[in-house]
Amino acid sequence: MAKTNFQYEKRQRELEKKRKAEEKARRKAEMKANGGARPESEEDEEEEPGSVPAIGQEPDSDES
């Protein structure tokens, strides 16, 4: 059986952290440029279809 390549996995984790940090910095710069308002595209992405409804909300179902 082959040995696990831990260096590769560590590098992938580091790249993912770097990508997330760059994305966060980009969003922060956009918010600063927009005066603190969230961009329209992010508001639409917040609620995904099939997600669990918040407490107190009725789930959407086709059951009759």
PDB file of N, H, CA, C and O in Angstrom:
ATOM      1  N   MET A   1       0.838  -1.176   0.000  1.00  0.00           N
ATOM      2  CA  MET A   1       0.000   0.000   0.000  1.00  0.00           C
ATOM      3  C   MET A   1       0.890   1.249   0.000  1.00  0.00           C
ATOM      4  O   MET A   1       1.918   1.294   0.676  1.00  0.00           O
ATOM      5  N   ALA A   2       0.481   2.245  -0.760  1.00  0.00           N
ATOM      6  H   ALA A   2      -0.354   2.209  -1.309  1.00  0.00           H
ATOM      7  CA  ALA A   2       1.272   3.468  -0.899  1.00  0.00           C
ATOM      8  C   ALA A   2       1.147   4.341   0.348  1.00  0.00           C
ATOM      9  O   ALA A   2       0.125   4.340   1.034  1.00  0.00           O
ATOM     10  N   LYS A   3       2.204   5.074   0.613  1.00  0.00           N
ATOM     11  H   LYS A   3       3.034   5.074   0.056  1.00  0.00           H
ATOM     12  CA  LYS A   3       2.197   5.984   1.756  1.00  0.00           C
ATOM     13  C   LYS A   3       1.471   7.280   1.382  1.00  0.00           C
ATOM     14  O   LYS A   3       1.498   7.712   0.229  1.00  0.00           O
ATOM     15  N   THR A   4       0.838   7.875   2.358  1.00  0.00           N
ATOM     16  H   THR A   4       0.816   7.524   3.294  1.00  0.00           H
ATOM     17  CA  THR A   4       0.136   9.136   2.139  1.00  0.00           C
ATOM     18  C   THR A   4       1.155  10.255   1.964  1.00  0.00           C
ATOM     19  O   THR A   4       2.148  10.333   2.686  1.00  0.00           O
ATOM     20  N   ASN A   5       0.887  11.115   0.993  1.00  0.00           N
ATOM     21  H   ASN A   5       0.080  11.052   0.406  1.00  0.00           H
ATOM     22  CA  ASN A   5       1.773  12.239   0.725  1.00  0.00           C
ATOM     23  C   ASN A   5       1.303  13.443   1.554  1.00  0.00           C
ATOM     24  O   ASN A   5       0.510  14.257   1.082  1.00  0.00           O
ATOM     25  N   PHE A   6       1.793  13.544   2.775  1.00  0.00           N
ATOM     26  H   PHE A   6       2.437  12.882   3.159  1.00  0.00           H
ATOM     27  CA  PHE A   6       1.366  14.590   3.682  1.00  0.00           C
ATOM     28  C   PHE A   6       1.786  15.982   3.208  1.00  0.00           C
ATOM     29  O   PHE A   6       1.087  16.962   3.466  1.00  0.00           O
ATOM     30  N   GLN A   7       2.918  16.071   2.521  1.00  0.00           N
ATOM     31  H   GLN A   7       3.486  15.275   2.312  1.00  0.00           H
ATOM     32  CA  GLN A   7       3.361  17.374   2.020  1.00  0.00           C
ATOM     33  C   GLN A   7       2.374  17.926   0.995  1.00  0.00           C
ATOM     34  O   GLN A   7       2.085  19.122   0.995  1.00  0.00           O
ATOM     35  N   TYR A   8       1.862  17.068   0.130  1.00  0.00           N
ATOM     36  H   TYR A   8       2.097  16.096   0.130  1.00  0.00           H
ATOM     37  CA  TYR A   8       0.877  17.492  -0.865  1.00  0.00           C
ATOM     38  C   TYR A   8      -0.391  17.977  -0.167  1.00  0.00           C
ATOM     39  O   TYR A   8      -0.916  19.038  -0.505  1.00  0.00           O
ATOM     40  N   GLU A   9      -0.887  17.209   0.803  1.00  0.00           N
ATOM     41  H   GLU A   9      -0.461  16.347   1.078  1.00  0.00           H
ATOM     42  CA  GLU A   9      -2.100  17.580   1.521  1.00  0.00           C
ATOM     43  C   GLU A   9      -1.917  18.900   2.263  1.00  0.00           C
ATOM     44  O   GLU A   9      -2.819  19.738   2.269  1.00  0.00           O
ATOM     45  N   LYS A  10      -0.758  19.089   2.888  1.00  0.00           N
ATOM     46  H   LYS A  10      -0.026  18.409   2.883  1.00  0.00           H
ATOM     47  CA  LYS A  10      -0.491  20.330   3.610  1.00  0.00           C
ATOM     48  C   LYS A  10      -0.465  21.508   2.640  1.00  0.00           C
ATOM     49  O   LYS A  10      -1.014  22.569   2.937  1.00  0.00           O
ATOM     50  N   ARG A  11       0.158  21.329   1.501  1.00  0.00           N
ATOM     51  H   ARG A  11       0.603  20.467   1.259  1.00  0.00           H
ATOM     52  CA  ARG A  11       0.218  22.395   0.492  1.00  0.00           C
ATOM     53  C   ARG A  11      -1.185  22.757   0.003  1.00  0.00           C
ATOM     54  O   ARG A  11      -1.492  23.933  -0.193  1.00  0.00           O
ATOM     55  N   GLN A  12      -2.031  21.752  -0.191  1.00  0.00           N
ATOM     56  H   GLN A  12      -1.781  20.797  -0.031  1.00  0.00           H
ATOM     57  CA  GLN A  12      -3.399  22.023  -0.629  1.00  0.00           C
ATOM     58  C   GLN A  12      -4.168  22.802   0.437  1.00  0.00           C
ATOM     59  O   GLN A  12      -4.925  23.714   0.107  1.00  0.00           O
ATOM     60  N   ARG A  13      -3.981  22.454   1.713  1.00  0.00           N
ATOM     61  H   ARG A  13      -3.365  21.713   1.981  1.00  0.00           H
ATOM     62  CA  ARG A  13      -4.642  23.195   2.795  1.00  0.00           C
ATOM     63  C   ARG A  13      -4.158  24.640   2.831  1.00  0.00           C
ATOM     64  O   ARG A  13      -4.953  25.563   3.009  1.00  0.00           O
ATOM     65  N   GLU A  14      -2.841  24.834   2.660  1.00  0.00           N
ATOM     66  H   GLU A  14      -2.195  24.084   2.516  1.00  0.00           H
ATOM     67  CA  GLU A  14      -2.282  26.187   2.656  1.00  0.00           C
ATOM     68  C   GLU A  14      -2.841  27.002   1.492  1.00  0.00           C
ATOM     69  O   GLU A  14      -3.177  28.174   1.662  1.00  0.00           O
ATOM     70  N   LEU A  15      -2.942  26.396   0.320  1.00  0.00           N
ATOM     71  H   LEU A  15      -2.669  25.444   0.181  1.00  0.00           H
ATOM     72  CA  LEU A  15      -3.492  27.100  -0.839  1.00  0.00           C
ATOM     73  C   LEU A  15      -4.951  27.474  -0.614  1.00  0.00           C
ATOM     74  O   LEU A  15      -5.379  28.560  -1.005  1.00  0.00           O
ATOM     75  N   GLU A  16      -5.716  26.588   0.011  1.00  0.00           N
ATOM     76  H   GLU A  16      -5.368  25.706   0.329  1.00  0.00           H
ATOM     77  CA  GLU A  16      -7.127  26.858   0.308  1.00  0.00           C
ATOM     78  C   GLU A  16      -7.251  28.014   1.299  1.00  0.00           C
ATOM     79  O   GLU A  16      -8.107  28.882   1.128  1.00  0.00           O
ATOM     80  N   LYS A  17      -6.411  28.037   2.329  1.00  0.00           N
ATOM     81  H   LYS A  17      -5.716  27.332   2.468  1.00  0.00           H
ATOM     82  CA  LYS A  17      -6.421  29.140   3.295  1.00  0.00           C
ATOM     83  C   LYS A  17      -6.089  30.456   2.608  1.00  0.00           C
ATOM     84  O   LYS A  17      -6.721  31.480   2.870  1.00  0.00           O
ATOM     85  N   LYS A  18      -5.092  30.422   1.726  1.00  0.00           N
ATOM     86  H   LYS A  18      -4.579  29.590   1.514  1.00  0.00           H
ATOM     87  CA  LYS A  18      -4.690  31.622   1.003  1.00  0.00           C
ATOM     88  C   LYS A  18      -5.814  32.124   0.100  1.00  0.00           C
ATOM     89  O   LYS A  18      -6.063  33.328   0.027  1.00  0.00           O
ATOM     90  N   ARG A  19      -6.495  31.203  -0.588  1.00  0.00           N
ATOM     91  H   ARG A  19      -6.293  30.226  -0.528  1.00  0.00           H
ATOM     92  CA  ARG A  19      -7.605  31.567  -1.461  1.00  0.00           C
ATOM     93  C   ARG A  19      -8.736  32.197  -0.659  1.00  0.00           C
ATOM     94  O   ARG A  19      -9.317  33.198  -1.078  1.00  0.00           O
ATOM     95  N   LYS A  20      -9.047  31.612   0.492  1.00  0.00           N
ATOM     96  H   LYS A  20      -8.575  30.798   0.832  1.00  0.00           H
ATOM     97  CA  LYS A  20     -10.119  32.150   1.331  1.00  0.00           C
ATOM     98  C   LYS A  20      -9.747  33.530   1.865  1.00  0.00           C
ATOM     99  O   LYS A  20     -10.594  34.422   1.914  1.00  0.00           O
ATOM    100  N   ALA A  21      -8.495  33.716   2.265  1.00  0.00           N
ATOM    101  H   ALA A  21      -7.806  32.991   2.226  1.00  0.00           H
ATOM    102  CA  ALA A  21      -8.053  35.012   2.771  1.00  0.00           C
ATOM    103  C   ALA A  21      -8.139  36.076   1.679  1.00  0.00           C
ATOM    104  O   ALA A  21      -8.544  37.207   1.948  1.00  0.00           O
ATOM    105  N   GLU A  22      -7.761  35.723   0.452  1.00  0.00           N
ATOM    106  H   GLU A  22      -7.432  34.804   0.234  1.00  0.00           H
ATOM    107  CA  GLU A  22      -7.846  36.667  -0.662  1.00  0.00           C
ATOM    108  C   GLU A  22      -9.299  37.022  -0.967  1.00  0.00           C
ATOM    109  O   GLU A  22      -9.612  38.178  -1.251  1.00  0.00           O
ATOM    110  N   GLU A  23     -10.188  36.027  -0.908  1.00  0.00           N
ATOM    111  H   GLU A  23      -9.934  35.088  -0.677  1.00  0.00           H
ATOM    112  CA  GLU A  23     -11.609  36.256  -1.147  1.00  0.00           C
ATOM    113  C   GLU A  23     -12.184  37.181  -0.071  1.00  0.00           C
ATOM    114  O   GLU A  23     -12.966  38.083  -0.373  1.00  0.00           O
ATOM    115  N   LYS A  24     -11.797  36.955   1.164  1.00  0.00           N
ATOM    116  H   LYS A  24     -11.161  36.222   1.409  1.00  0.00           H
ATOM    117  CA  LYS A  24     -12.274  37.788   2.271  1.00  0.00           C
ATOM    118  C   LYS A  24     -11.783  39.223   2.107  1.00  0.00           C
ATOM    119  O   LYS A  24     -12.540  40.168   2.327  1.00  0.00           O
ATOM    120  N   ALA A  25     -10.528  39.387   1.724  1.00  0.00           N
ATOM    121  H   ALA A  25      -9.913  38.619   1.545  1.00  0.00           H
ATOM    122  CA  ALA A  25      -9.974  40.724   1.512  1.00  0.00           C
ATOM    123  C   ALA A  25     -10.680  41.421   0.356  1.00  0.00           C
ATOM    124  O   ALA A  25     -10.931  42.624   0.416  1.00  0.00           O
ATOM    125  N   ARG A  26     -11.001  40.673  -0.692  1.00  0.00           N
ATOM    126  H   ARG A  26     -10.798  39.695  -0.740  1.00  0.00           H
ATOM    127  CA  ARG A  26     -11.715  41.246  -1.839  1.00  0.00           C
ATOM    128  C   ARG A  26     -13.111  41.714  -1.422  1.00  0.00           C
ATOM    129  O   ARG A  26     -13.533  42.817  -1.769  1.00  0.00           O
ATOM    130  N   ARG A  27     -13.823  40.863  -0.673  1.00  0.00           N
ATOM    131  H   ARG A  27     -13.480  39.967  -0.391  1.00  0.00           H
ATOM    132  CA  ARG A  27     -15.168  41.235  -0.206  1.00  0.00           C
ATOM    133  C   ARG A  27     -15.110  42.456   0.708  1.00  0.00           C
ATOM    134  O   ARG A  27     -15.959  43.344   0.625  1.00  0.00           O
ATOM    135  N   LYS A  28     -14.108  42.495   1.575  1.00  0.00           N
ATOM    136  H   LYS A  28     -13.418  41.774   1.642  1.00  0.00           H
ATOM    137  CA  LYS A  28     -13.959  43.622   2.493  1.00  0.00           C
ATOM    138  C   LYS A  28     -13.701  44.908   1.715  1.00  0.00           C
ATOM    139  O   LYS A  28     -14.247  45.956   2.060  1.00  0.00           O
ATOM    140  N   ALA A  29     -12.878  44.845   0.672  1.00  0.00           N
ATOM    141  H   ALA A  29     -12.433  43.994   0.392  1.00  0.00           H
ATOM    142  CA  ALA A  29     -12.597  46.016  -0.156  1.00  0.00           C
ATOM    143  C   ALA A  29     -13.846  46.467  -0.900  1.00  0.00           C
ATOM    144  O   ALA A  29     -14.086  47.665  -1.045  1.00  0.00           O
ATOM    145  N   GLU A  30     -14.655  45.495  -1.379  1.00  0.00           N
ATOM    146  H   GLU A  30     -14.459  44.521  -1.261  1.00  0.00           H
ATOM    147  CA  GLU A  30     -15.904  45.846  -2.059  1.00  0.00           C
ATOM    148  C   GLU A  30     -16.872  46.524  -1.107  1.00  0.00           C
ATOM    149  O   GLU A  30     -17.525  47.500  -1.473  1.00  0.00           O
ATOM    150  N   MET A  31     -16.969  46.011   0.115  1.00  0.00           N
ATOM    151  H   MET A  31     -16.438  45.218   0.412  1.00  0.00           H
ATOM    152  CA  MET A  31     -17.874  46.614   1.097  1.00  0.00           C
ATOM    153  C   MET A  31     -17.437  48.044   1.406  1.00  0.00           C
ATOM    154  O   MET A  31     -18.271  48.941   1.530  1.00  0.00           O
ATOM    155  N   LYS A  32     -16.135  48.250   1.529  1.00  0.00           N
ATOM    156  H   LYS A  32     -15.457  47.521   1.429  1.00  0.00           H
ATOM    157  CA  LYS A  32     -15.622  49.590   1.812  1.00  0.00           C
ATOM    158  C   LYS A  32     -15.936  50.531   0.647  1.00  0.00           C
ATOM    159  O   LYS A  32     -16.297  51.688   0.860  1.00  0.00           O
ATOM    160  N   ALA A  33     -15.800  50.032  -0.583  1.00  0.00           N
ATOM    161  H   ALA A  33     -15.507  49.092  -0.756  1.00  0.00           H
ATOM    162  CA  ALA A  33     -16.070  50.840  -1.768  1.00  0.00           C
ATOM    163  C   ALA A  33     -17.561  51.135  -1.916  1.00  0.00           C
ATOM    164  O   ALA A  33     -17.934  52.192  -2.427  1.00  0.00           O
ATOM    165  N   ASN A  34     -18.424  50.203  -1.472  1.00  0.00           N
ATOM    166  H   ASN A  34     -18.122  49.345  -1.058  1.00  0.00           H
ATOM    167  CA  ASN A  34     -19.866  50.364  -1.589  1.00  0.00           C
ATOM    168  C   ASN A  34     -20.479  51.062  -0.381  1.00  0.00           C
ATOM    169  O   ASN A  34     -21.702  51.176  -0.296  1.00  0.00           O
ATOM    170  N   GLY A  35     -19.684  51.514   0.524  1.00  0.00           N
ATOM    171  H   GLY A  35     -18.690  51.421   0.455  1.00  0.00           H
ATOM    172  CA  GLY A  35     -20.203  52.200   1.694  1.00  0.00           C
ATOM    173  C   GLY A  35     -20.828  51.259   2.706  1.00  0.00           C
ATOM    174  O   GLY A  35     -21.710  51.678   3.455  1.00  0.00           O
ATOM    175  N   GLY A  36     -20.410  50.014   2.756  1.00  0.00           N
ATOM    176  H   GLY A  36     -19.694  49.674   2.147  1.00  0.00           H
ATOM    177  CA  GLY A  36     -20.903  49.057   3.734  1.00  0.00           C
ATOM    178  C   GLY A  36     -22.075  48.228   3.269  1.00  0.00           C
ATOM    179  O   GLY A  36     -22.502  47.323   3.985  1.00  0.00           O
ATOM    180  N   ALA A  37     -22.608  48.502   2.104  1.00  0.00           N
ATOM    181  H   ALA A  37     -22.261  49.238   1.522  1.00  0.00           H
ATOM    182  CA  ALA A  37     -23.736  47.721   1.590  1.00  0.00           C
ATOM    183  C   ALA A  37     -23.226  46.425   0.977  1.00  0.00           C
ATOM    184  O   ALA A  37     -22.182  46.402   0.325  1.00  0.00           O
ATOM    185  N   ARG A  38     -23.974  45.347   1.194  1.00  0.00           N
ATOM    186  H   ARG A  38     -24.822  45.366   1.724  1.00  0.00           H
ATOM    187  CA  ARG A  38     -23.596  44.073   0.609  1.00  0.00           C
ATOM    188  C   ARG A  38     -23.941  44.054  -0.874  1.00  0.00           C
ATOM    189  O   ARG A  38     -24.984  44.578  -1.267  1.00  0.00           O
ATOM    190  N   PRO A  39     -23.092  43.463  -1.700  1.00  0.00           N
ATOM    191  CA  PRO A  39     -23.405  43.350  -3.123  1.00  0.00           C
ATOM    192  C   PRO A  39     -24.643  42.480  -3.341  1.00  0.00           C
ATOM    193  O   PRO A  39     -24.911  41.571  -2.557  1.00  0.00           O
ATOM    194  N   GLU A  40     -25.389  42.756  -4.395  1.00  0.00           N
ATOM    195  H   GLU A  40     -25.172  43.495  -5.033  1.00  0.00           H
ATOM    196  CA  GLU A  40     -26.627  42.037  -4.701  1.00  0.00           C
ATOM    197  C   GLU A  40     -26.397  40.534  -4.859  1.00  0.00           C
ATOM    198  O   GLU A  40     -27.210  39.737  -4.391  1.00  0.00           O
ATOM    199  N   SER A  41     -25.305  40.137  -5.510  1.00  0.00           N
ATOM    200  H   SER A  41     -24.644  40.784  -5.890  1.00  0.00           H
ATOM    201  CA  SER A  41     -25.078  38.725  -5.799  1.00  0.00           C
ATOM    202  C   SER A  41     -24.915  37.906  -4.522  1.00  0.00           C
ATOM    203  O   SER A  41     -25.347  36.754  -4.486  1.00  0.00           O
ATOM    204  N   GLU A  42     -24.311  38.456  -3.483  1.00  0.00           N
ATOM    205  H   GLU A  42     -23.959  39.392  -3.513  1.00  0.00           H
ATOM    206  CA  GLU A  42     -24.120  37.712  -2.249  1.00  0.00           C
ATOM    207  C   GLU A  42     -25.430  37.541  -1.497  1.00  0.00           C
ATOM    208  O   GLU A  42     -25.614  36.532  -0.816  1.00  0.00           O
ATOM    209  N   GLU A  43     -26.348  38.499  -1.601  1.00  0.00           N
ATOM    210  H   GLU A  43     -26.199  39.318  -2.154  1.00  0.00           H
ATOM    211  CA  GLU A  43     -27.630  38.373  -0.931  1.00  0.00           C
ATOM    212  C   GLU A  43     -28.431  37.226  -1.526  1.00  0.00           C
ATOM    213  O   GLU A  43     -29.124  36.518  -0.796  1.00  0.00           O
ATOM    214  N   ASP A  44     -28.352  37.030  -2.833  1.00  0.00           N
ATOM    215  H   ASP A  44     -27.789  37.606  -3.427  1.00  0.00           H
ATOM    216  CA  ASP A  44     -29.073  35.954  -3.492  1.00  0.00           C
ATOM    217  C   ASP A  44     -28.500  34.594  -3.123  1.00  0.00           C
ATOM    218  O   ASP A  44     -29.246  33.617  -3.055  1.00  0.00           O
ATOM    219  N   GLU A  45     -27.200  34.506  -2.885  1.00  0.00           N
ATOM    220  H   GLU A  45     -26.595  35.300  -2.941  1.00  0.00           H
ATOM    221  CA  GLU A  45     -26.559  33.243  -2.587  1.00  0.00           C
ATOM    222  C   GLU A  45     -26.777  32.805  -1.149  1.00  0.00           C
ATOM    223  O   GLU A  45     -26.519  31.651  -0.809  1.00  0.00           O
ATOM    224  N   GLU A  46     -27.248  33.710  -0.303  1.00  0.00           N
ATOM    225  H   GLU A  46     -27.457  34.648  -0.579  1.00  0.00           H
ATOM    226  CA  GLU A  46     -27.362  33.409   1.113  1.00  0.00           C
ATOM    227  C   GLU A  46     -28.324  32.261   1.387  1.00  0.00           C
ATOM    228  O   GLU A  46     -28.014  31.392   2.201  1.00  0.00           O
ATOM    229  N   GLU A  47     -29.488  32.230   0.729  1.00  0.00           N
ATOM    230  H   GLU A  47     -29.740  32.936   0.067  1.00  0.00           H
ATOM    231  CA  GLU A  47     -30.463  31.179   0.945  1.00  0.00           C
ATOM    232  C   GLU A  47     -30.419  30.206  -0.221  1.00  0.00           C
ATOM    233  O   GLU A  47     -30.728  30.561  -1.359  1.00  0.00           O
ATOM    234  N   GLU A  48     -30.031  28.977   0.081  1.00  0.00           N
ATOM    235  H   GLU A  48     -29.780  28.689   1.005  1.00  0.00           H
ATOM    236  CA  GLU A  48     -29.912  27.959  -0.946  1.00  0.00           C
ATOM    237  C   GLU A  48     -31.168  27.101  -0.968  1.00  0.00           C
ATOM    238  O   GLU A  48     -31.767  26.855   0.079  1.00  0.00           O
ATOM    239  N   PRO A  49     -31.567  26.649  -2.131  1.00  0.00           N
ATOM    240  CA  PRO A  49     -32.709  25.744  -2.183  1.00  0.00           C
ATOM    241  C   PRO A  49     -32.373  24.437  -1.471  1.00  0.00           C
ATOM    242  O   PRO A  49     -31.268  23.911  -1.602  1.00  0.00           O
ATOM    243  N   GLY A  50     -33.330  23.929  -0.725  1.00  0.00           N
ATOM    244  H   GLY A  50     -34.228  24.356  -0.619  1.00  0.00           H
ATOM    245  CA  GLY A  50     -33.099  22.688   0.001  1.00  0.00           C
ATOM    246  C   GLY A  50     -32.444  22.905   1.342  1.00  0.00           C
ATOM    247  O   GLY A  50     -32.119  21.940   2.034  1.00  0.00           O
ATOM    248  N   SER A  51     -32.241  24.156   1.728  1.00  0.00           N
ATOM    249  H   SER A  51     -32.506  24.941   1.166  1.00  0.00           H
ATOM    250  CA  SER A  51     -31.623  24.419   3.017  1.00  0.00           C
ATOM    251  C   SER A  51     -32.657  24.270   4.120  1.00  0.00           C
ATOM    252  O   SER A  51     -33.861  24.304   3.862  1.00  0.00           O
ATOM    253  N   VAL A  52     -32.191  24.107   5.331  1.00  0.00           N
ATOM    254  H   VAL A  52     -31.214  24.079   5.540  1.00  0.00           H
ATOM    255  CA  VAL A  52     -33.065  23.950   6.483  1.00  0.00           C
ATOM    256  C   VAL A  52     -33.662  25.306   6.829  1.00  0.00           C
ATOM    257  O   VAL A  52     -32.924  26.285   6.944  1.00  0.00           O
ATOM    258  N   PRO A  53     -35.004  25.393   7.001  1.00  0.00           N
ATOM    259  CA  PRO A  53     -35.617  26.680   7.330  1.00  0.00           C
ATOM    260  C   PRO A  53     -35.258  27.114   8.746  1.00  0.00           C
ATOM    261  O   PRO A  53     -34.950  26.289   9.606  1.00  0.00           O
ATOM    262  N   ALA A  54     -35.303  28.409   8.966  1.00  0.00           N
ATOM    263  H   ALA A  54     -35.553  29.079   8.267  1.00  0.00           H
ATOM    264  CA  ALA A  54     -35.019  28.953  10.284  1.00  0.00           C
ATOM    265  C   ALA A  54     -36.111  28.532  11.264  1.00  0.00           C
ATOM    266  O   ALA A  54     -37.205  28.143  10.857  1.00  0.00           O
ATOM    267  N   ILE A  55     -35.812  28.610  12.530  1.00  0.00           N
ATOM    268  H   ILE A  55     -34.922  28.926  12.861  1.00  0.00           H
ATOM    269  CA  ILE A  55     -36.776  28.230  13.558  1.00  0.00           C
ATOM    270  C   ILE A  55     -38.009  29.117  13.433  1.00  0.00           C
ATOM    271  O   ILE A  55     -37.904  30.339  13.324  1.00  0.00           O
ATOM    272  N   GLY A  56     -39.179  28.483  13.452  1.00  0.00           N
ATOM    273  H   GLY A  56     -39.265  27.491  13.541  1.00  0.00           H
ATOM    274  CA  GLY A  56     -40.424  29.225  13.358  1.00  0.00           C
ATOM    275  C   GLY A  56     -40.962  29.343  11.945  1.00  0.00           C
ATOM    276  O   GLY A  56     -42.090  29.799  11.761  1.00  0.00           O
ATOM    277  N   GLN A  57     -40.201  28.951  10.953  1.00  0.00           N
ATOM    278  H   GLN A  57     -39.284  28.580  11.103  1.00  0.00           H
ATOM    279  CA  GLN A  57     -40.657  29.012   9.570  1.00  0.00           C
ATOM    280  C   GLN A  57     -41.132  27.634   9.136  1.00  0.00           C
ATOM    281  O   GLN A  57     -40.591  26.615   9.564  1.00  0.00           O
ATOM    282  N   GLU A  58     -42.143  27.616   8.289  1.00  0.00           N
ATOM    283  H   GLU A  58     -42.583  28.445   7.942  1.00  0.00           H
ATOM    284  CA  GLU A  58     -42.653  26.366   7.762  1.00  0.00           C
ATOM    285  C   GLU A  58     -41.760  25.892   6.615  1.00  0.00           C
ATOM    286  O   GLU A  58     -41.399  26.688   5.748  1.00  0.00           O
ATOM    287  N   PRO A  59     -41.403  24.623   6.600  1.00  0.00           N
ATOM    288  CA  PRO A  59     -40.607  24.107   5.470  1.00  0.00           C
ATOM    289  C   PRO A  59     -41.474  24.028   4.224  1.00  0.00           C
ATOM    290  O   PRO A  59     -42.665  23.724   4.301  1.00  0.00           O
ATOM    291  N   ASP A  60     -40.864  24.306   3.072  1.00  0.00           N
ATOM    292  H   ASP A  60     -39.897  24.553   3.010  1.00  0.00           H
ATOM    293  CA  ASP A  60     -41.577  24.193   1.798  1.00  0.00           C
ATOM    294  C   ASP A  60     -41.631  22.716   1.430  1.00  0.00           C
ATOM    295  O   ASP A  60     -40.597  22.061   1.300  1.00  0.00           O
ATOM    296  N   SER A  61     -42.839  22.199   1.265  1.00  0.00           N
ATOM    297  H   SER A  61     -43.680  22.731   1.370  1.00  0.00           H
ATOM    298  CA  SER A  61     -42.965  20.812   0.869  1.00  0.00           C
ATOM    299  C   SER A  61     -44.149  20.652  -0.082  1.00  0.00           C
ATOM    300  O   SER A  61     -45.061  21.478  -0.108  1.00  0.00           O
ATOM    301  N   ASP A  62     -44.114  19.576  -0.857  1.00  0.00           N
ATOM    302  H   ASP A  62     -43.373  18.905  -0.836  1.00  0.00           H
ATOM    303  CA  ASP A  62     -45.167  19.294  -1.821  1.00  0.00           C
ATOM    304  C   ASP A  62     -46.199  18.329  -1.246  1.00  0.00           C
ATOM    305  O   ASP A  62     -47.112  17.906  -1.955  1.00  0.00           O
ATOM    306  N   GLU A  63     -46.061  17.978   0.033  1.00  0.00           N
ATOM    307  H   GLU A  63     -45.319  18.322   0.609  1.00  0.00           H
ATOM    308  CA  GLU A  63     -46.976  17.033   0.657  1.00  0.00           C
ATOM    309  C   GLU A  63     -48.332  17.679   0.866  1.00  0.00           C
ATOM    310  O   GLU A  63     -48.421  18.831   1.290  1.00  0.00           O
ATOM    311  N   SER A  64     -49.405  16.923   0.563  1.00  0.00           N
ATOM    312  H   SER A  64     -49.332  15.987   0.219  1.00  0.00           H
ATOM    313  CA  SER A  64     -50.764  17.460   0.731  1.00  0.00           C
ATOM    314  C   SER A  64     -51.521  16.687   1.775  1.00  0.00           C
ATOM    315  O   SER A  64     -52.681  16.995   2.051  1.00  0.00           O
TER     316      SER A  64
END
